[in-house]
Amino acid sequence: MTATLLARLRDWALDTFTCESESQATAAMADATRWGWLPALSGVSVGADQARSEHARTGAATGEMSA
């Protein structure tokens, strides 16, 4: 069973992470660079939302921030 599972995992990884031709590899690299910034942007967006909600929850306290 373990050998079969490992063989299936290897076959899946090869099918998933290898390209048939150079043009397919080039297209995959272009997609990775084109869409690679999305997770970072999502993190910034989530952080901004959390900051807004925390600010609204605690209220805008005047005079507590350092200049």
Secondary structure, 3 states (H helix, E strand, C coil): CHHHHHHHHHHHHHHHHCCCCHHHHHHHHHHHHHHCCHHHHHHHHHHHHHHHHHHHHHCCCCCCCCC
